[in-house]
């Protein structure tokens, strides 16, 4: 993990310092830094250094403020440091900046799920599912198969929460819906390879 962190640092530094080619005027080579930051922070967490991970995530989020994967990793890192106020603030910030979006509900549900607060997670996953249905009444034709995954993931994660609460029938219903999507997604992949 330490060697990976060093390479991620080098990749970020080189990318940020890169300049346009003076002959061709091609813009600087700039890989997508978001997954690099994410991986670097993840490695710090694996090494048991959440404070360092938090520093990386703060820099990353200053560059990519709306990326939910960075935000979620920051929340889980704050949880390791027992920074409950920061977790609450992160959730409030996501909602404040995206008042009409669906993903804040999924994000907050994921946070509740991590905190073992299954009932509040279920409430937010249910809200996200309802918002998807309202916004995309013909979801399977309106969205690509990749875009549908977030919607169906809500069923999988909500099923886990139902299971935690001992509601096996509801968990089974949600898993059935998730499995139907996985089967359809597998067929789609087979037909498009």
C-alpha positions in Angstrom: 0.0 0.0 0.0 2.8 2.4 0.8 4.4 1.8 -2.6 1.0 2.4 -4.3 0.6 5.6 -2.3 4.0 6.9 -3.5 3.1 6.1 -7.1 -0.3 7.8 -6.8 1.5 10.9 -5.4 3.9 10.9 -8.3 1.1 10.5 -10.8 -0.9 13.4 -9.3 2.2 15.7 -9.1 3.2 15.0 -12.7 -0.3 15.5 -14.0 -0.7 18.8 -12.2 2.7 20.1 -13.4 2.3 18.9 -17.0 2.2 21.7 -19.6 1.0 21.9 -23.2 3.3 20.6 -25.9 4.9 23.8 -27.3 5.1 22.3 -30.8 1.6 20.9 -31.2 -0.2 23.0 -28.6 -1.9 19.9 -27.5 -3.3 20.4 -24.0 -1.4 18.8 -21.1 -1.8 15.1 -20.5 -4.2 14.9 -17.7 -5.6 11.6 -16.6 -8.8 11.5 -14.6 -7.3 12.3 -11.2 -10.5 11.4 -9.2 -9.9 7.6 -9.1 -6.2 8.2 -8.3 -7.1 10.3 -5.3 -9.7 7.8 -4.3 -7.3 4.9 -4.5 -4.6 6.8 -2.6 -7.0 7.6 0.2 -8.2 4.0 0.3 -4.6 2.8 0.7 -4.0 5.2 3.6 -7.2 3.7 5.2 -5.9 0.2 4.7 -2.6 1.2 6.4 -4.6 2.4 9.4 -3.8 6.1 8.6 -7.3 7.7 8.3 -6.0 11.2 9.1 -3.7 11.0 6.0 -6.6 9.6 4.0 -8.7 12.6 5.1 -6.1 15.0 3.9 -6.0 13.4 0.5 -9.8 13.4 0.3 -10.1 17.1 1.2 -7.7 17.9 -1.7 -9.6 15.6 -4.0 -13.0 17.0 -3.1 -11.8 20.6 -3.6 -11.1 19.5 -7.2 -14.2 17.2 -7.6 -16.8 18.6 -5.2 -19.7 16.6 -6.5 -18.2 13.1 -6.8 -20.3 10.8 -4.6 -17.6 8.1 -4.3 -15.1 10.6 -2.8 -17.7 11.9 -0.5 -18.7 8.5 0.7 -15.1 7.5 1.3 -14.6 10.8 3.3 -17.7 9.9 5.4 -16.4 6.3 6.1 -13.0 7.8 6.9 -14.5 10.3 9.3 -16.4 7.4 10.9 -13.0 5.7 11.6 -11.9 8.9 13.3 -15.2 9.1 15.2 -15.9 12.5 13.7 -19.7 12.4 13.9 -20.1 16.1 13.4 -18.2 15.9 10.1 -20.3 13.0 8.9 -23.5 15.0 9.6 -22.0 18.1 8.0 -21.0 16.1 4.9 -24.6 14.8 4.5 -26.1 18.3 4.9 -23.6 19.7 2.4 -24.5 17.1 -0.2 -28.2 17.9 0.2 -27.7 21.7 0.2 -25.7 21.6 -3.1 -28.1 19.1 -4.8 -31.6 19.8 -3.5 -33.5 18.2 -6.4 -31.2 15.3 -7.1 -31.7 11.6 -6.3 -28.1 10.7 -5.4 -28.0 12.6 -2.0 -30.7 10.1 -0.7 -28.6 7.2 -1.9 -25.5 8.7 -0.4 -27.1 9.4 3.0 -28.7 5.9 2.9 -25.2 4.4 2.4 -24.0 6.5 5.4 -26.8 5.2 7.6 -26.1 1.6 6.4 -22.5 2.0 7.3 -23.6 3.3 10.7 -25.9 0.2 11.2 -28.9 2.5 11.3 -31.0 0.2 9.1 -34.4 1.9 9.4 -33.1 5.4 8.3 -31.2 3.7 5.5 -34.4 2.0 4.4 -36.2 5.3 4.4 -33.7 7.0 2.2 -33.3 4.1 -0.2 -37.1 4.0 -0.5 -37.2 7.8 -1.2 -34.5 7.3 -3.9 -36.5 4.5 -5.5 -39.7 6.6 -5.5 -37.8 9.6 -7.0 -36.4 7.4 -9.8 -39.9 6.0 -10.5 -41.3 9.6 -10.7 -38.5 11.0 -12.8 -38.2 8.0 -15.1 -41.6 6.2 -15.4 -40.2 4.1 -18.3 -36.8 3.6 -16.7 -35.7 0.6 -18.7 -36.1 2.5 -22.0 -35.2 6.0 -20.7 -31.9 5.1 -19.1 -28.9 3.0 -20.3 -28.2 -0.2 -18.6 -25.3 1.4 -16.8 -27.5 4.3 -15.6 -30.1 1.9 -14.2 -27.6 0.2 -11.9 -27.8 2.9 -9.2 -31.5 2.4 -9.1 -31.4 -1.3 -8.8 -28.5 -1.1 -6.3 -31.0 0.6 -4.0 -33.0 -2.6 -3.9 -29.9 -4.7 -3.0 -28.8 -2.4 -0.2 -32.3 -2.0 1.1 -32.6 -5.8 1.2 -29.5 -5.9 3.4 -31.1 -3.4 5.8 -34.4 -5.3 5.9 -32.4 -8.5 6.6 -30.6 -6.7 9.5 -34.0 -5.9 11.0 -35.2 -9.5 10.6 -37.7 -8.6 7.8 -36.8 -11.5 5.6 -39.9 -11.4 3.3 -39.2 -7.7 2.4 -35.5 -8.5 1.9 -36.4 -11.4 -0.4 -38.7 -9.1 -2.5 -35.9 -6.6 -3.0 -33.3 -9.2 -3.8 -35.7 -10.7 -6.4 -35.9 -7.3 -8.1 -32.1 -6.9 -8.0 -31.6 -10.3 -9.4 -33.9 -9.6 -12.3 -31.8 -6.6 -13.2 -28.6 -8.6 -12.9 -30.0 -11.2 -15.3 -31.1 -8.5 -17.8 -27.7 -6.8 -17.5 -25.8 -10.1 -18.1 -27.9 -10.7 -21.3 -27.2 -7.1 -22.4 -23.5 -7.6 -22.0 -23.6 -10.9 -23.9 -25.4 -9.2 -26.8 -23.0 -6.3 -26.9 -19.6 -7.9 -26.8 
